[in-house]
Amino acid sequence: DGPQRGEMESEIAKLGLRDRVRVLGFVNDSQLPGAYKAADLFVLPSEYDPCPLVVPEAMFTGLPVLLSDAVLGRLDMITPGETGYTYRCGDEAALSGYLRQILQDRVALQHLKEGVARRMERWTGEELRNCWVSAVERGLAVTSESRQSRQ
């Protein structure tokens, strides 16, 4: 949810995609696994996200991932053509091209899902711990920077 939800829904309607796109808004943590499993692809087009935990969450449910290159702390989880793709942040043509490529080819989508399953079978407890530690450290650094800029 947010101030641009109406604009997004209007654009989805203009493109004739109402039957293929759902704008869920807030999803309670207890419902996230079901939401992930209902999806074909996880897309995170953020302009800044230093270490999102949502990427491994999505991948643990079998979703290939499409990330902007501004999602710094998760780029290493994506092997292009195997677990998903990355694109230059703000490059709408690249984003839409990947969406078309992935979602119009069920065989390619299945290949990505199989690649994600193989990748997450190798994901270790140490990587999970490092994921959480990194997210907390980056969050603290942002908070500290914000505090210093206000002084």
MDTraj code that builds the backbone (N, CA, C; nanometers):
import mdtraj as md
import numpy as np

residues = "ASP GLY PRO GLN ARG GLY GLU MET GLU SER GLU ILE ALA LYS LEU GLY LEU ARG ASP ARG VAL ARG VAL LEU GLY PHE VAL ASN ASP SER GLN LEU PRO GLY ALA TYR LYS ALA ALA ASP LEU PHE VAL LEU PRO SER GLU TYR ASP PRO CYS PRO LEU VAL VAL PRO GLU ALA MET PHE THR GLY LEU PRO VAL LEU LEU SER ASP ALA VAL LEU GLY ARG LEU ASP MET ILE THR PRO GLY GLU THR GLY TYR THR TYR ARG CYS GLY ASP GLU ALA ALA LEU SER GLY TYR LEU ARG GLN ILE LEU GLN ASP ARG VAL ALA LEU GLN HIS LEU LYS GLU GLY VAL ALA ARG ARG MET GLU ARG TRP THR GLY GLU GLU LEU ARG ASN CYS TRP VAL SER ALA VAL GLU ARG GLY LEU ALA VAL THR SER GLU SER ARG GLN SER ARG GLN".split()
xyz = np.array([
    [0.0838, -0.1182, 0.0000],
    [0.0000, 0.0000, 0.0000],
    [0.0879, 0.1240, 0.0000],
    [0.0315, 0.2339, -0.0347],
    [0.1059, 0.3582, -0.0361],
    [0.0387, 0.4586, -0.1265],
    [0.0969, 0.5779, -0.1351],
    [0.0340, 0.6856, -0.2108],
    [0.0271, 0.6605, -0.3612],
    [0.1069, 0.5705, -0.4146],
    [0.1069, 0.5450, -0.5586],
    [0.0252, 0.4216, -0.5975],
    [-0.0438, 0.3621, -0.5020],
    [-0.1188, 0.2403, -0.5330],
    [-0.2229, 0.2642, -0.6428],
    [-0.3012, 0.3717, -0.6318],
    [-0.4026, 0.4027, -0.7323],
    [-0.3422, 0.4217, -0.8702],
    [-0.2301, 0.4913, -0.8749],
    [-0.1597, 0.5135, -1.0020],
    [-0.1137, 0.3801, -1.0619],
    [-0.0606, 0.2922, -0.9773],
    [-0.0167, 0.1601, -1.0244],
    [-0.1339, 0.0792, -1.0775],
    [-0.2435, 0.0784, -1.0030],
    [-0.3601, 0.0012, -1.0455],
    [-0.4178, 0.0554, -1.1757],
    [-0.4150, 0.1869, -1.1915],
    [-0.4625, 0.2478, -1.3151],
    [-0.3744, 0.2071, -1.4335],
    [-0.2444, 0.2075, -1.4134],
    [-0.1512, 0.1679, -1.5199],
    [-0.1681, 0.0201, -1.5546],
    [-0.1867, -0.0633, -1.4536],
    [-0.2101, -0.2061, -1.4765],
    [-0.3349, -0.2249, -1.5629],
    [-0.4399, -0.1500, -1.5324],
    [-0.5642, -0.1593, -1.6101],
    [-0.5415, -0.1123, -1.7541],
    [-0.4709, -0.0002, -1.7726],
    [-0.4436, 0.0515, -1.9063],
    [-0.3679, -0.0494, -1.9915],
    [-0.2791, -0.1237, -1.9272],
    [-0.1987, -0.2226, -1.9989],
    [-0.2721, -0.3543, -2.0202],
    [-0.3940, -0.3631, -1.9681],
    [-0.4730, -0.4846, -1.9844],
    [-0.4198, -0.6027, -1.9046],
    [-0.3622, -0.5732, -1.7882],
    [-0.2978, -0.6788, -1.7096],
    [-0.3702, -0.7119, -1.5794],
    [-0.4925, -0.6646, -1.5636],
    [-0.5646, -0.6897, -1.4376],
    [-0.5735, -0.8373, -1.4013],
    [-0.5868, -0.9222, -1.5036],
    [-0.6014, -1.0654, -1.4762],
    [-0.4683, -1.1327, -1.4431],
    [-0.3546, -1.0608, -1.4598],
    [-0.2230, -1.1210, -1.4369],
    [-0.1440, -1.0561, -1.3246],
    [-0.1882, -0.9392, -1.2782],
    [-0.1113, -0.8652, -1.1779],
    [-0.1986, -0.8379, -1.0563],
    [-0.1435, -0.8639, -0.9394],
    [-0.2128, -0.8350, -0.8133],
    [-0.1268, -0.7405, -0.7316],
    [-0.1856, -0.6349, -0.6823],
    [-0.1186, -0.5429, -0.5914],
    [-0.1720, -0.5763, -0.4526],
    [-0.0916, -0.6457, -0.3755],
    [-0.1393, -0.6991, -0.2483],
    [-0.1427, -0.5979, -0.1351],
    [-0.0537, -0.5011, -0.1367],
    [-0.0441, -0.4137, -0.0209],
    [0.0211, -0.4884, 0.0941],
    [-0.0098, -0.4476, 0.2161],
    [0.0507, -0.5102, 0.3332],
    [0.0094, -0.6564, 0.3434],
    [0.1079, -0.7413, 0.3698],
    [0.0832, -0.8836, 0.3931],
    [0.1439, -0.9182, 0.5286],
    [0.0628, -0.9723, 0.6183],
    [0.1086, -1.0129, 0.7506],
    [0.2164, -1.1206, 0.7365],
    [0.3147, -1.1183, 0.8265],
    [0.4242, -1.2164, 0.8222],
    [0.3745, -1.3597, 0.8141],
    [0.2687, -1.3900, 0.8840],
    [0.2184, -1.5272, 0.8849],
    [0.1630, -1.5687, 0.7486],
    [0.1321, -1.4712, 0.6639],
    [0.0771, -1.5008, 0.5316],
    [0.1801, -1.4928, 0.4194],
    [0.3021, -1.4506, 0.4527],
    [0.4043, -1.4335, 0.3489],
    [0.4369, -1.5614, 0.2721],
    [0.4573, -1.6762, 0.3377],
    [0.4897, -1.7950, 0.2580],
    [0.3843, -1.8258, 0.1520],
    [0.2577, -1.8115, 0.1854],
    [0.1515, -1.8359, 0.0879],
    [0.1542, -1.7341, -0.0250],
    [0.1830, -1.6087, 0.0080],
    [0.1915, -1.5052, -0.0959],
    [0.3075, -1.5346, -0.1910],
    [0.4213, -1.5743, -0.1359],
    [0.5353, -1.6098, -0.2206],
    [0.5011, -1.7280, -0.3100],
    [0.4419, -1.8298, -0.2532],
    [0.4105, -1.9511, -0.3299],
    [0.3079, -1.9243, -0.4403],
    [0.2243, -1.8238, -0.4242],
    [0.1240, -1.7901, -0.5260],
    [0.1845, -1.7120, -0.6426],
    [0.3084, -1.6640, -0.6258],
    [0.3731, -1.5813, -0.7271],
    [0.4587, -1.6660, -0.8214],
    [0.4914, -1.6079, -0.9361],
    [0.5823, -1.6715, -1.0311],
    [0.7232, -1.6147, -1.0209],
    [0.7333, -1.4904, -0.9741],
    [0.8601, -1.4188, -0.9767],
    [0.8586, -1.3147, -0.8666],
    [0.9741, -1.2918, -0.8045],
    [0.9865, -1.1858, -0.7051],
    [1.0680, -1.0731, -0.7663],
    [1.0134, -0.9517, -0.7651],
    [1.0804, -0.8360, -0.8236],
    [1.1041, -0.7327, -0.7142],
    [1.2291, -0.6870, -0.7023],
    [1.2635, -0.5826, -0.6060],
    [1.3345, -0.4710, -0.6823],
    [1.2575, -0.3706, -0.7289],
    [1.3159, -0.2640, -0.8105],
    [1.3637, -0.1435, -0.7295],
    [1.4021, -0.1653, -0.6056],
    [1.4379, -0.0565, -0.5142],
    [1.5521, 0.0289, -0.5666],
    [1.5433, 0.1576, -0.5316],
    [1.6522, 0.2497, -0.5622],
    [1.7600, 0.2443, -0.4546],
    [1.7254, 0.1925, -0.3369],
    [1.8235, 0.1731, -0.2300],
    [1.7714, 0.0654, -0.1366],
    [1.8488, -0.0365, -0.1197],
    [1.8164, -0.1406, -0.0233],
    [1.9462, -0.2145, 0.0031],
    [2.0112, -0.1861, 0.1150],
    [2.1459, -0.2376, 0.1362],
    [2.1536, -0.3871, 0.1647],
    [2.0514, -0.4466, 0.2215],
    [2.0630, -0.5882, 0.2568],
    [1.9267, -0.6457, 0.2933],
    [1.8346, -0.6547, 0.1972],
    [1.6990, -0.6985, 0.2297],
    [1.6894, -0.8480, 0.2598],
    [1.6221, -0.8797, 0.3675],
    [1.5993, -1.0192, 0.4038],
    [1.4919, -1.0825, 0.3171],
    [1.4130, -1.0005, 0.2511],
    [1.3028, -1.0495, 0.1694],
    [1.3521, -1.1314, 0.0495],
    [1.4726, -1.1072, 0.0029],
    [1.5243, -1.1821, -0.1123],
    [1.5461, -1.3292, -0.0778],
    [1.6220, -1.3620, 0.0289],
    [1.6331, -1.5046, 0.0613],
    [1.4993, -1.5654, 0.1038],
    [1.4134, -1.4867, 0.1663],
    [1.2792, -1.5386, 0.2000],
    [1.2084, -1.5864, 0.0737],
    [1.2068, -1.5015, -0.0276],
    [1.1396, -1.5357, -0.1532],
    [1.2057, -1.6568, -0.2184],
    [1.3376, -1.6584, -0.2158],
    [1.4093, -1.7687, -0.2796],
    [1.3870, -1.9002, -0.2052],
    [1.3741, -1.8960, -0.0738],
    [1.3463, -2.0189, 0.0011],
    [1.2114, -2.0791, -0.0359],
    [1.1203, -1.9976, -0.0878],
    [0.9912, -2.0516, -0.1321],
    [0.9941, -2.0901, -0.2799],
    [1.1110, -2.0775, -0.3436],
    [1.1273, -2.1229, -0.4807],
    [1.1127, -2.0171, -0.5873],
    [1.1068, -1.8900, -0.5481],
    [1.0871, -1.7847, -0.6474],
    [1.2178, -1.7345, -0.7078],
    [1.2255, -1.7289, -0.8402],
    [1.3359, -1.6570, -0.9032],
    [1.3217, -1.5083, -0.8692],
    [1.4331, -1.4368, -0.8763],
    [1.4351, -1.2975, -0.8319],
    [1.4883, -1.2069, -0.9412],
    [1.4232, -1.0926, -0.9557],
    [1.4671, -0.9872, -1.0462],
    [1.4983, -0.8658, -0.9590],
    [1.6264, -0.8256, -0.9556],
    [1.6718, -0.7186, -0.8664],
    [1.7325, -0.6024, -0.9423],
    [1.7085, -0.4823, -0.8904],
    [1.7853, -0.3685, -0.9397],
    [1.9245, -0.3790, -0.8775],
    [2.0238, -0.3225, -0.9447],
    [2.1605, -0.3304, -0.8934],
    [2.1830, -0.2417, -0.7709],
    [2.0794, -0.1717, -0.7261],
    [2.0877, -0.0922, -0.6029],
    [2.0590, -0.1770, -0.4789],
    [2.0216, -0.3019, -0.4982],
    [1.9967, -0.3934, -0.3870],
    [2.1298, -0.4631, -0.3584],
    [2.2198, -0.3893, -0.2972],
    [2.3595, -0.4280, -0.2873],
    [2.3851, -0.5589, -0.2134],
    [2.3193, -0.5810, -0.1026],
    [2.3513, -0.6947, -0.0185],
    [2.2989, -0.8275, -0.0679],
    [2.2369, -0.8332, -0.1836],
    [2.1811, -0.9594, -0.2334],
    [2.2234, -0.9919, -0.3760],
    [2.3009, -0.9072, -0.4375],
    [2.3410, -0.9316, -0.5763],
    [2.4151, -1.0639, -0.5909],
    [2.4866, -1.1039, -0.4864],
    [2.5637, -1.2282, -0.4929],
    [2.4745, -1.3523, -0.4941],
    [2.3480, -1.3383, -0.4596],
    [2.2568, -1.4525, -0.4601],
    [2.2014, -1.4811, -0.5999],
    [2.2188, -1.3863, -0.6907],
    [2.1608, -1.3989, -0.8240],
    [2.2675, -1.4405, -0.9246],
    [2.2451, -1.5544, -0.9855],
    [2.3271, -1.5991, -1.0975],
    [2.2395, -1.5808, -1.2213],
    [2.2744, -1.4827, -1.3066],
    [2.1889, -1.4535, -1.4218],
    [2.1578, -1.5780, -1.5049],
    [2.0283, -1.5948, -1.5313],
    [1.9825, -1.7076, -1.6098],
    [1.9660, -1.8363, -1.5304],
    [2.0094, -1.8351, -1.4051],
    [1.9977, -1.9541, -1.3207],
    [1.9031, -1.9323, -1.2029],
    [1.9169, -1.8185, -1.1337],
    [1.8310, -1.7905, -1.0175],
    [1.7495, -1.6626, -1.0358],
    [1.7751, -1.5923, -1.1427],
    [1.7052, -1.4671, -1.1700],
    [1.7932, -1.3765, -1.2536],
    [1.7708, -1.2462, -1.2391],
    [1.8472, -1.1472, -1.3139],
    [1.8602, -1.0198, -1.2328],
    [1.9621, -0.9414, -1.2666],
    [1.9739, -0.8061, -1.2129],
    [1.9747, -0.7102, -1.3317],
    [1.9379, -0.5869, -1.3037],
    [1.9373, -0.4847, -1.4084],
    [1.9784, -0.3520, -1.3447],
    [2.0208, -0.2586, -1.4281],
    [2.0644, -0.1277, -1.3794],
    [1.9441, -0.0523, -1.3237],
    [1.9556, -0.0073, -1.2009],
    [1.8468, 0.0645, -1.1342],
    [1.8005, 0.1826, -1.2204],
    [1.6708, 0.1917, -1.2404],
    [1.6130, 0.2998, -1.3183],
    [1.5971, 0.2669, -1.4662],
    [1.6539, 0.1563, -1.5096],
    [1.6445, 0.1176, -1.6510],
    [1.5128, 0.0431, -1.6717],
    [1.4065, 0.1181, -1.6977],
    [1.2733, 0.0603, -1.7122],
    [1.2641, -0.0343, -1.8314],
    [1.3378, -0.0047, -1.9370],
    [1.3352, -0.0919, -2.0540],
    [1.3940, -0.2294, -2.0197],
    [1.5027, -0.2302, -1.9438],
    [1.5629, -0.3585, -1.9043],
    [1.4689, -0.4349, -1.8118],
    [1.4094, -0.3653, -1.7161],
    [1.3153, -0.4293, -1.6237],
    [1.1984, -0.4904, -1.7010],
    [1.1364, -0.4131, -1.7886],
    [1.0216, -0.4655, -1.8629],
    [1.0642, -0.5771, -1.9581],
    [1.1845, -0.5671, -2.0134],
    [1.2345, -0.6735, -2.1002],
    [1.2511, -0.8048, -2.0250],
    [1.3080, -0.7981, -1.9062],
    [1.3223, -0.9194, -1.8247],
    [1.1860, -0.9750, -1.7842],
    [1.0938, -0.8872, -1.7479],
    [0.9600, -0.9346, -1.7107],
    [0.8954, -1.0097, -1.8263],
    [0.9029, -0.9517, -1.9466],
    [0.8470, -1.0188, -2.0639],
    [0.9155, -1.1527, -2.0885],
    [1.0483, -1.1501, -2.0876],
    [1.1273, -1.2698, -2.1154],
    [1.0928, -1.3821, -2.0171],
    [1.0874, -1.3506, -1.8906],
    [1.0652, -1.4523, -1.7880],
    [0.9203, -1.5005, -1.7867],
    [0.8270, -1.4080, -1.7912],
    [0.6873, -1.4456, -1.7706],
    [0.6188, -1.5006, -1.8958],
    [0.6764, -1.4764, -2.0114],
    [0.6154, -1.5291, -2.1338],
    [0.6691, -1.6657, -2.1739],
    [0.7732, -1.7096, -2.1083],
    [0.8348, -1.8383, -2.1432],
    [0.8306, -1.9293, -2.0215],
    [0.7295, -2.0152, -2.0151],
    [0.7107, -2.1025, -1.8985],
    [0.8280, -2.1977, -1.8787],
    [0.8930, -2.2399, -1.9870],
    [1.0086, -2.3292, -1.9762],
    [1.1247, -2.2554, -1.9093],
    [1.1487, -2.1319, -1.9531],
    [1.2557, -2.0514, -1.8928],
    [1.2250, -2.0226, -1.7457],
    [1.1000, -1.9935, -1.7157],
    [1.0602, -1.9684, -1.5769],
    [1.0845, -2.0929, -1.4916],
    [1.0485, -2.2084, -1.5431],
    [1.0713, -2.3334, -1.4698],
    [1.2198, -2.3576, -1.4483],
    [1.3006, -2.3259, -1.5493],
    [1.4466, -2.3393, -1.5374],
    [1.4980, -2.2521, -1.4231],
    [1.4483, -2.1284, -1.4146],
    [1.4897, -2.0388, -1.3061],
    [1.4472, -2.0941, -1.1707],
    [1.3261, -2.1453, -1.1627],
    [1.2780, -2.2013, -1.0353],
    [1.3642, -2.3202, -0.9921],
    [1.4033, -2.4025, -1.0859],
    [1.4907, -2.5158, -1.0542],
    [1.6278, -2.4670, -1.0090],
    [1.6781, -2.3604, -1.0723],
    [1.8060, -2.3017, -1.0319],
    [1.7998, -2.2440, -0.8913],
    [1.6883, -2.1806, -0.8587],
    [1.6696, -2.1265, -0.7232],
    [1.6690, -2.2404, -0.6215],
    [1.5988, -2.3482, -0.6529],
    [1.5937, -2.4627, -0.5609],
    [1.7346, -2.5174, -0.5366],
    [1.8151, -2.5306, -0.6426],
    [1.9527, -2.5793, -0.6261],
    [2.0354, -2.4824, -0.5422],
    [2.0196, -2.3528, -0.5674],
    [2.0965, -2.2517, -0.4924],
    [2.0607, -2.2553, -0.3448],
    [1.9337, -2.2653, -0.3135],
    [1.8929, -2.2589, -0.1736],
    [1.9229, -2.3899, -0.0996],
    [1.9372, -2.4999, -0.1711],
    [1.9818, -2.6247, -0.1069],
    [2.1234, -2.6084, -0.0524],
    [2.2034, -2.5240, -0.1165],
    [2.3423, -2.5010, -0.0753],
    [2.3563, -2.3872, 0.0245],
    [2.2468, -2.3129, 0.0464],
    [2.2552, -2.1984, 0.1366],
    [2.2730, -2.2494, 0.2779],
    [2.3752, -2.2043, 0.3452],
    [2.4094, -2.2593, 0.4762],
    [2.3537, -2.1755, 0.5906],
    [2.3540, -2.2347, 0.7081],
    [2.3153, -2.1613, 0.8284],
    [2.4053, -2.0415, 0.8512],
    [2.5326, -2.0550, 0.8150],
    [2.6266, -1.9436, 0.8293],
    [2.5861, -1.8274, 0.7387],
    [2.5448, -1.8587, 0.6164],
    [2.4995, -1.7531, 0.5260],
    [2.3754, -1.6844, 0.5815],
    [2.2840, -1.7622, 0.6396],
    [2.1647, -1.7049, 0.6992],
    [2.2016, -1.6133, 0.8153],
    [2.2904, -1.6603, 0.9008],
    [2.3348, -1.5775, 1.0134],
    [2.4004, -1.4492, 0.9620],
    [2.4888, -1.4628, 0.8631],
    [2.5558, -1.3456, 0.8080],
    [2.4558, -1.2486, 0.7453],
    [2.3505, -1.3023, 0.6870],
    [2.2449, -1.2208, 0.6284],
    [2.1820, -1.1324, 0.7360],
    [2.1446, -1.1928, 0.8471],
    [2.0820, -1.1176, 0.9567],
    [2.1787, -1.0174, 1.0175],
    [2.3021, -1.0593, 1.0424],
    [2.4021, -0.9702, 1.1023],
    [2.4268, -0.8516, 1.0101],
    [2.4416, -0.8776, 0.8811],
    [2.4658, -0.7709, 0.7843],
    [2.3490, -0.6724, 0.7800],
    [2.2275, -0.7234, 0.7833],
    [2.1098, -0.6358, 0.7810],
    [2.1072, -0.5460, 0.9041],
    [2.1360, -0.6018, 1.0202],
    [2.1370, -0.5224, 1.1443],
    [2.2495, -0.4196, 1.1398],
    [2.3690, -0.4609, 1.0966],
    [2.4819, -0.3673, 1.0891],
    [2.4528, -0.2519, 0.9938],
    [2.3963, -0.2833, 0.8793],
    [2.3647, -0.1773, 0.7821],
    [2.2548, -0.0856, 0.8348],
    [2.1578, -0.1429, 0.9020],
    [2.0527, -0.0618, 0.9627],
    [2.1076, 0.0325, 1.0679],
    [2.1992, -0.0169, 1.1508],
    [2.2624, 0.0674, 1.2524],
    [2.3459, 0.1774, 1.1888],
    [2.4161, 0.1452, 1.0799],
    [2.4981, 0.2455, 1.0112],
    [2.4110, 0.3560, 0.9537],
    [2.2989, 0.3205, 0.8938],
    [2.2068, 0.4205, 0.8384],
    [2.1505, 0.5068, 0.9503],
    [2.1136, 0.4449, 1.0618],
    [2.0610, 0.5202, 1.1756],
    [2.1657, 0.6165, 1.2283],
    [2.2910, 0.5708, 1.2389],
    [2.3998, 0.6552, 1.2874],
    [2.4249, 0.7716, 1.1921],
    [2.4260, 0.7438, 1.0624],
    [2.4461, 0.8496, 0.9623],
    [2.3337, 0.9525, 0.9695],
    [2.2109, 0.9057, 0.9863],
    [2.0969, 0.9942, 0.9952],
    [2.1071, 1.0836, 1.1180],
    [2.1473, 1.0240, 1.2292],
    [2.1623, 1.1005, 1.3536],
    [2.2700, 1.2079, 1.3376],
    [2.3827, 1.1720, 1.2741],
    [2.4929, 1.2668, 1.2564],
    [2.4538, 1.3806, 1.1642],
    [2.3740, 1.3531, 1.0618],
    [2.3348, 1.4584, 0.9685],
    [2.2383, 1.5588, 1.0310],
    [2.1682, 1.5175, 1.1357],
    [2.0758, 1.6080, 1.2050],
    [2.1447, 1.6957, 1.3061],
    [2.2680, 1.6626, 1.3421],
    [2.3399, 1.7403, 1.4451],
    [2.4056, 1.8630, 1.3890],
])
top = md.Topology()
chain = top.add_chain()
for i, resn in enumerate(residues, 1):
    res = top.add_residue(resn, chain, resSeq=i)
    for name in ("N", "CA", "C"):
        top.add_atom(name, md.element.get_by_symbol(name[0]), res)
traj = md.Trajectory(xyz[None], top)
